[in-house]
Amino acid sequence: MAIPDVSHEEDVDSEVIWDQARSNDFPEEREATKTKLGLGEDASMPAEMVLLSNRIFALILRSRKWACA
């Protein structure tokens, strides 16, 4: 990951630079990991599956109640 040199720009927030660098590297690293694991292009990685729930919650605006499907 190459971080651009902005030492000459005093007003630049360093978090923005790290954010940009990381957001550019993330898709490449993810694809490399999926290839190493032998996953297809549309497949989810095992760590992503943990985040998925087997339920869907929604707020019904008209009745202002929660529903679960």
Backbone atoms as SQL, in Angstrom:
CREATE TABLE atoms (id INTEGER PRIMARY KEY, chain TEXT, resi INTEGER, resn TEXT, atom TEXT, x REAL, y REAL, z REAL);
INSERT INTO atoms VALUES
  (1, 'A', 1, 'MET', 'N', 0.850, -1.161, 0.000),
  (2, 'A', 1, 'MET', 'CA', 0.000, 0.000, 0.000),
  (3, 'A', 1, 'MET', 'C', 0.899, 1.229, 0.000),
  (4, 'A', 2, 'ALA', 'N', 0.797, 2.011, -1.028),
  (5, 'A', 2, 'ALA', 'CA', 1.621, 3.209, -1.149),
  (6, 'A', 2, 'ALA', 'C', 0.841, 4.420, -0.640),
  (7, 'A', 3, 'ILE', 'N', 1.382, 5.084, 0.356),
  (8, 'A', 3, 'ILE', 'CA', 0.765, 6.281, 0.915),
  (9, 'A', 3, 'ILE', 'C', 1.433, 7.500, 0.285),
  (10, 'A', 4, 'PRO', 'N', 0.636, 8.388, -0.340),
  (11, 'A', 4, 'PRO', 'CA', 1.247, 9.559, -0.967),
  (12, 'A', 4, 'PRO', 'C', 1.872, 10.494, 0.062),
  (13, 'A', 5, 'ASP', 'N', 2.955, 11.137, -0.337),
  (14, 'A', 5, 'ASP', 'CA', 3.656, 12.075, 0.541),
  (15, 'A', 5, 'ASP', 'C', 2.962, 13.426, 0.490),
  (16, 'A', 6, 'VAL', 'N', 2.428, 13.862, 1.613),
  (17, 'A', 6, 'VAL', 'CA', 1.756, 15.159, 1.683),
  (18, 'A', 6, 'VAL', 'C', 2.364, 16.008, 2.795),
  (19, 'A', 7, 'SER', 'N', 3.627, 15.794, 3.077),
  (20, 'A', 7, 'SER', 'CA', 4.260, 16.529, 4.157),
  (21, 'A', 7, 'SER', 'C', 4.300, 18.023, 3.876),
  (22, 'A', 8, 'HIS', 'N', 4.226, 18.399, 2.615),
  (23, 'A', 8, 'HIS', 'CA', 4.236, 19.816, 2.262),
  (24, 'A', 8, 'HIS', 'C', 2.865, 20.464, 2.431),
  (25, 'A', 9, 'GLU', 'N', 1.821, 19.681, 2.599),
  (26, 'A', 9, 'GLU', 'CA', 0.467, 20.206, 2.762),
  (27, 'A', 9, 'GLU', 'C', 0.070, 20.084, 4.236),
  (28, 'A', 10, 'GLU', 'N', 0.142, 21.160, 4.958),
  (29, 'A', 10, 'GLU', 'CA', -0.119, 21.125, 6.398),
  (30, 'A', 10, 'GLU', 'C', -1.594, 20.983, 6.740),
  (31, 'A', 11, 'ASP', 'N', -2.484, 21.454, 5.877),
  (32, 'A', 11, 'ASP', 'CA', -3.906, 21.448, 6.195),
  (33, 'A', 11, 'ASP', 'C', -4.612, 20.155, 5.811),
  (34, 'A', 12, 'VAL', 'N', -3.901, 19.205, 5.274),
  (35, 'A', 12, 'VAL', 'CA', -4.514, 17.953, 4.840),
  (36, 'A', 12, 'VAL', 'C', -4.704, 17.036, 6.034),
  (37, 'A', 13, 'ASP', 'N', -5.902, 16.511, 6.159),
  (38, 'A', 13, 'ASP', 'CA', -6.188, 15.564, 7.228),
  (39, 'A', 13, 'ASP', 'C', -5.622, 14.207, 6.832),
  (40, 'A', 14, 'SER', 'N', -4.745, 13.658, 7.635),
  (41, 'A', 14, 'SER', 'CA', -4.089, 12.397, 7.281),
  (42, 'A', 14, 'SER', 'C', -5.065, 11.232, 7.206),
  (43, 'A', 15, 'GLU', 'N', -6.192, 11.304, 7.910),
  (44, 'A', 15, 'GLU', 'CA', -7.168, 10.218, 7.849),
  (45, 'A', 15, 'GLU', 'C', -7.763, 10.075, 6.459),
  (46, 'A', 16, 'VAL', 'N', -7.943, 11.180, 5.773),
  (47, 'A', 16, 'VAL', 'CA', -8.482, 11.134, 4.417),
  (48, 'A', 16, 'VAL', 'C', -7.526, 10.393, 3.499),
  (49, 'A', 17, 'ILE', 'N', -6.262, 10.635, 3.662),
  (50, 'A', 17, 'ILE', 'CA', -5.262, 9.979, 2.821),
  (51, 'A', 17, 'ILE', 'C', -5.248, 8.477, 3.091),
  (52, 'A', 18, 'TRP', 'N', -5.288, 8.088, 4.355),
  (53, 'A', 18, 'TRP', 'CA', -5.323, 6.663, 4.698),
  (54, 'A', 18, 'TRP', 'C', -6.605, 6.028, 4.177),
  (55, 'A', 19, 'ASP', 'N', -7.709, 6.734, 4.296),
  (56, 'A', 19, 'ASP', 'CA', -8.987, 6.236, 3.794),
  (57, 'A', 19, 'ASP', 'C', -8.920, 5.975, 2.295),
  (58, 'A', 20, 'GLN', 'N', -8.394, 6.916, 1.548),
  (59, 'A', 20, 'GLN', 'CA', -8.298, 6.761, 0.098),
  (60, 'A', 20, 'GLN', 'C', -7.383, 5.607, -0.266),
  (61, 'A', 21, 'ALA', 'N', -6.256, 5.514, 0.392),
  (62, 'A', 21, 'ALA', 'CA', -5.313, 4.437, 0.086),
  (63, 'A', 21, 'ALA', 'C', -5.933, 3.079, 0.398),
  (64, 'A', 22, 'ARG', 'N', -6.604, 2.978, 1.532),
  (65, 'A', 22, 'ARG', 'CA', -7.212, 1.701, 1.924),
  (66, 'A', 22, 'ARG', 'C', -8.381, 1.328, 1.024),
  (67, 'A', 23, 'SER', 'N', -9.184, 2.324, 0.626),
  (68, 'A', 23, 'SER', 'CA', -10.328, 2.021, -0.229),
  (69, 'A', 23, 'SER', 'C', -9.883, 1.606, -1.621),
  (70, 'A', 24, 'ASN', 'N', -8.711, 2.043, -2.045),
  (71, 'A', 24, 'ASN', 'CA', -8.191, 1.611, -3.341),
  (72, 'A', 24, 'ASN', 'C', -7.619, 0.201, -3.260),
  (73, 'A', 25, 'ASP', 'N', -7.046, -0.162, -2.131),
  (74, 'A', 25, 'ASP', 'CA', -6.427, -1.478, -1.974),
  (75, 'A', 25, 'ASP', 'C', -7.427, -2.580, -1.636),
  (76, 'A', 26, 'PHE', 'N', -8.527, -2.237, -0.993),
  (77, 'A', 26, 'PHE', 'CA', -9.457, -3.243, -0.490),
  (78, 'A', 26, 'PHE', 'C', -9.991, -4.175, -1.578),
  (79, 'A', 27, 'PRO', 'N', -10.513, -3.656, -2.710),
  (80, 'A', 27, 'PRO', 'CA', -11.049, -4.594, -3.718),
  (81, 'A', 27, 'PRO', 'C', -9.996, -5.558, -4.255),
  (82, 'A', 28, 'GLU', 'N', -8.773, -5.067, -4.430),
  (83, 'A', 28, 'GLU', 'CA', -7.707, -5.938, -4.936),
  (84, 'A', 28, 'GLU', 'C', -7.370, -7.039, -3.936),
  (85, 'A', 29, 'GLU', 'N', -7.273, -6.680, -2.666),
  (86, 'A', 29, 'GLU', 'CA', -6.961, -7.676, -1.635),
  (87, 'A', 29, 'GLU', 'C', -8.092, -8.685, -1.493),
  (88, 'A', 30, 'ARG', 'N', -9.318, -8.222, -1.586),
  (89, 'A', 30, 'ARG', 'CA', -10.478, -9.111, -1.455),
  (90, 'A', 30, 'ARG', 'C', -10.505, -10.130, -2.603),
  (91, 'A', 31, 'GLU', 'N', -10.272, -9.659, -3.828),
  (92, 'A', 31, 'GLU', 'CA', -10.256, -10.571, -4.969),
  (93, 'A', 31, 'GLU', 'C', -9.112, -11.574, -4.869),
  (94, 'A', 32, 'ALA', 'N', -7.956, -11.125, -4.394),
  (95, 'A', 32, 'ALA', 'CA', -6.822, -12.039, -4.232),
  (96, 'A', 32, 'ALA', 'C', -7.141, -13.115, -3.187),
  (97, 'A', 33, 'THR', 'N', -7.785, -12.727, -2.101),
  (98, 'A', 33, 'THR', 'CA', -8.159, -13.688, -1.057),
  (99, 'A', 33, 'THR', 'C', -9.188, -14.681, -1.577),
  (100, 'A', 34, 'LYS', 'N', -10.179, -14.184, -2.323),
  (101, 'A', 34, 'LYS', 'CA', -11.197, -15.072, -2.880),
  (102, 'A', 34, 'LYS', 'C', -10.578, -16.066, -3.859),
  (103, 'A', 35, 'THR', 'N', -9.620, -15.609, -4.652),
  (104, 'A', 35, 'THR', 'CA', -8.940, -16.501, -5.595),
  (105, 'A', 35, 'THR', 'C', -8.145, -17.559, -4.843),
  (106, 'A', 36, 'LYS', 'N', -7.459, -17.141, -3.767),
  (107, 'A', 36, 'LYS', 'CA', -6.665, -18.082, -2.974),
  (108, 'A', 36, 'LYS', 'C', -7.562, -19.135, -2.314),
  (109, 'A', 37, 'LEU', 'N', -8.770, -18.736, -1.905),
  (110, 'A', 37, 'LEU', 'CA', -9.704, -19.671, -1.270),
  (111, 'A', 37, 'LEU', 'C', -10.486, -20.494, -2.284),
  (112, 'A', 38, 'GLY', 'N', -10.357, -20.161, -3.566),
  (113, 'A', 38, 'GLY', 'CA', -11.071, -20.900, -4.603),
  (114, 'A', 38, 'GLY', 'C', -12.543, -20.540, -4.688),
  (115, 'A', 39, 'LEU', 'N', -12.894, -19.322, -4.308),
  (116, 'A', 39, 'LEU', 'CA', -14.283, -18.882, -4.362),
  (117, 'A', 39, 'LEU', 'C', -14.568, -18.222, -5.704),
  (118, 'A', 40, 'GLY', 'N', -15.816, -18.322, -6.148),
  (119, 'A', 40, 'GLY', 'CA', -16.214, -17.704, -7.403),
  (120, 'A', 40, 'GLY', 'C', -16.348, -16.194, -7.262),
  (121, 'A', 41, 'GLU', 'N', -16.627, -15.545, -8.389),
  (122, 'A', 41, 'GLU', 'CA', -16.701, -14.084, -8.409),
  (123, 'A', 41, 'GLU', 'C', -17.835, -13.551, -7.530),
  (124, 'A', 42, 'ASP', 'N', -18.982, -14.228, -7.527),
  (125, 'A', 42, 'ASP', 'CA', -20.143, -13.757, -6.762),
  (126, 'A', 42, 'ASP', 'C', -20.256, -14.383, -5.376),
  (127, 'A', 43, 'ALA', 'N', -19.334, -15.238, -5.014),
  (128, 'A', 43, 'ALA', 'CA', -19.406, -15.925, -3.723),
  (129, 'A', 43, 'ALA', 'C', -19.023, -14.992, -2.581),
  (130, 'A', 44, 'SER', 'N', -19.610, -15.237, -1.430),
  (131, 'A', 44, 'SER', 'CA', -19.265, -14.467, -0.234),
  (132, 'A', 44, 'SER', 'C', -18.130, -15.164, 0.496),
  (133, 'A', 45, 'MET', 'N', -17.295, -14.374, 1.124),
  (134, 'A', 45, 'MET', 'CA', -16.200, -14.937, 1.903),
  (135, 'A', 45, 'MET', 'C', -16.754, -15.424, 3.244),
  (136, 'A', 46, 'PRO', 'N', -16.107, -16.402, 3.881),
  (137, 'A', 46, 'PRO', 'CA', -16.615, -16.950, 5.145),
  (138, 'A', 46, 'PRO', 'C', -16.822, -15.882, 6.224),
  (139, 'A', 47, 'ALA', 'N', -15.947, -14.914, 6.323),
  (140, 'A', 47, 'ALA', 'CA', -16.097, -13.861, 7.339),
  (141, 'A', 47, 'ALA', 'C', -17.329, -13.002, 7.069),
  (142, 'A', 48, 'GLU', 'N', -17.698, -12.857, 5.808),
  (143, 'A', 48, 'GLU', 'CA', -18.882, -12.074, 5.470),
  (144, 'A', 48, 'GLU', 'C', -20.166, -12.820, 5.823),
  (145, 'A', 49, 'MET', 'N', -20.128, -14.121, 5.770),
  (146, 'A', 49, 'MET', 'CA', -21.318, -14.917, 6.068),
  (147, 'A', 49, 'MET', 'C', -21.727, -14.792, 7.521),
  (148, 'A', 50, 'VAL', 'N', -20.792, -14.534, 8.404),
  (149, 'A', 50, 'VAL', 'CA', -21.097, -14.374, 9.825),
  (150, 'A', 50, 'VAL', 'C', -22.009, -13.159, 10.032),
  (151, 'A', 51, 'LEU', 'N', -21.854, -12.159, 9.194),
  (152, 'A', 51, 'LEU', 'CA', -22.634, -10.932, 9.340),
  (153, 'A', 51, 'LEU', 'C', -24.075, -11.069, 8.859),
  (154, 'A', 52, 'LEU', 'N', -24.350, -12.086, 8.050),
  (155, 'A', 52, 'LEU', 'CA', -25.696, -12.250, 7.501),
  (156, 'A', 52, 'LEU', 'C', -26.615, -12.921, 8.514),
  (157, 'A', 53, 'SER', 'N', -27.791, -12.384, 8.627),
  (158, 'A', 53, 'SER', 'CA', -28.780, -12.947, 9.538),
  (159, 'A', 53, 'SER', 'C', -29.749, -13.817, 8.748),
  (160, 'A', 54, 'ASN', 'N', -30.414, -14.748, 9.417),
  (161, 'A', 54, 'ASN', 'CA', -31.416, -15.557, 8.737),
  (162, 'A', 54, 'ASN', 'C', -32.792, -14.902, 8.806),
  (163, 'A', 55, 'ARG', 'N', -32.862, -13.683, 9.305),
  (164, 'A', 55, 'ARG', 'CA', -34.119, -12.934, 9.393),
  (165, 'A', 55, 'ARG', 'C', -33.946, -11.564, 8.757),
  (166, 'A', 56, 'ILE', 'N', -35.067, -11.009, 8.327),
  (167, 'A', 56, 'ILE', 'CA', -35.081, -9.650, 7.802),
  (168, 'A', 56, 'ILE', 'C', -36.064, -8.844, 8.638),
  (169, 'A', 57, 'PHE', 'N', -35.591, -7.732, 9.181),
  (170, 'A', 57, 'PHE', 'CA', -36.442, -6.855, 9.968),
  (171, 'A', 57, 'PHE', 'C', -36.762, -5.619, 9.146),
  (172, 'A', 58, 'ALA', 'N', -37.995, -5.149, 9.250),
  (173, 'A', 58, 'ALA', 'CA', -38.401, -3.962, 8.512),
  (174, 'A', 58, 'ALA', 'C', -39.393, -3.162, 9.347),
  (175, 'A', 59, 'LEU', 'N', -39.329, -1.868, 9.217),
  (176, 'A', 59, 'LEU', 'CA', -40.276, -0.980, 9.878),
  (177, 'A', 59, 'LEU', 'C', -41.382, -0.657, 8.886),
  (178, 'A', 60, 'ILE', 'N', -42.604, -0.978, 9.260),
  (179, 'A', 60, 'ILE', 'CA', -43.752, -0.677, 8.409),
  (180, 'A', 60, 'ILE', 'C', -44.179, 0.745, 8.737),
  (181, 'A', 61, 'LEU', 'N', -44.018, 1.623, 7.770),
  (182, 'A', 61, 'LEU', 'CA', -44.226, 3.045, 8.022),
  (183, 'A', 61, 'LEU', 'C', -45.669, 3.389, 8.356),
  (184, 'A', 62, 'ARG', 'N', -46.602, 2.777, 7.687),
  (185, 'A', 62, 'ARG', 'CA', -48.005, 3.124, 7.891),
  (186, 'A', 62, 'ARG', 'C', -48.465, 2.813, 9.321),
  (187, 'A', 63, 'SER', 'N', -48.106, 1.635, 9.826),
  (188, 'A', 63, 'SER', 'CA', -48.526, 1.249, 11.175),
  (189, 'A', 63, 'SER', 'C', -47.454, 1.556, 12.229),
  (190, 'A', 64, 'ARG', 'N', -46.268, 1.928, 11.784),
  (191, 'A', 64, 'ARG', 'CA', -45.141, 2.229, 12.674),
  (192, 'A', 64, 'ARG', 'C', -44.806, 1.054, 13.584),
  (193, 'A', 65, 'LYS', 'N', -44.848, -0.140, 13.021),
  (194, 'A', 65, 'LYS', 'CA', -44.514, -1.356, 13.755),
  (195, 'A', 65, 'LYS', 'C', -43.409, -2.088, 13.011),
  (196, 'A', 66, 'TRP', 'N', -42.694, -2.906, 13.779),
  (197, 'A', 66, 'TRP', 'CA', -41.639, -3.708, 13.194),
  (198, 'A', 66, 'TRP', 'C', -42.187, -5.042, 12.725),
  (199, 'A', 67, 'ALA', 'N', -41.665, -5.533, 11.609),
  (200, 'A', 67, 'ALA', 'CA', -42.060, -6.837, 11.089),
  (201, 'A', 67, 'ALA', 'C', -40.796, -7.661, 10.890),
  (202, 'A', 68, 'CYS', 'N', -40.950, -8.963, 10.994),
  (203, 'A', 68, 'CYS', 'CA', -39.827, -9.876, 10.811),
  (204, 'A', 68, 'CYS', 'C', -40.227, -10.933, 9.794),
  (205, 'A', 69, 'ALA', 'N', -39.388, -11.122, 8.798),
  (206, 'A', 69, 'ALA', 'CA', -39.686, -12.130, 7.782),
  (207, 'A', 69, 'ALA', 'C', -38.580, -13.159, 7.768);
